Amino acid sequence: MENSFKITEKGLEELVAERKKLTDVDRKNNLEALKEARAQGDLSENADYDAARDEQARIEARIKEIDNIIKNAEIIRESNAKVVAIGKTIAIRIKDHKEDSYTIVGHLEANPMQKKISNESPLGKAIMGLKRGAKVTFKAETGKEIQVEILDIK
C-alpha cells in the first residue's frame, strides 16, 4: 500500500472516536463560540471571534488529517507469531539493569509517556522481527549505544 499509515486496530478505534468527538462535540461548541463572538459586534478587533476561528481551523484540519489516515490506514492485526512486531507488547532489559514493557506501534500512535514506541524509532527498528531472548545493540538518537535484551513478547 503506497503512502499507508501502519496502525493497530486499537489505534484505529481511537482515531474514529477522536473524529466523532471532533464532529459531534467540538464543532458544535465552536459554532456556539462563533455565534457568541459575532454577537459582540465589530469583528475586526474581536479577540473572541479570532480565537473561535482559529479553533475552527484546528478542528477542521484535524478532521481532514484523521480522514486521510483512516483512508490510507494499513491495519496491523494481532498475530500469534512470537517475534517483535507492531501491536506486540514486549518486556525488555536495557543493559543489565532496567526492565520495562512497551507496545510496538506505528509512528502515528507512538507515545513514550504511554509506553508506546514506534517501529520506526531506533529501538523499534533494532528489535523488529527478533525473538524472546535475543540481545541487540542499537544507537539511540543521542548517538549512545544501548544494549537491549528481549525478555517476553505478548
KARAGI-V7708 format. One record per helix or strand of 2 or more residues. SS is the DSSP state (H for helix, E for strand). FROM is the first residue (numbers start at 1). TO is the last residue. Records with the same first field share a line. If there is no record, write none. Layout:
BEGIN
SS->FROM-TO, FROM-TO
END
This chain:
BEGIN
E->5-8, 73-76, 89-94, 98-105, 116-118, 135-139, 145-153
H->9-38, 47-71, 112-114, 122-127
END
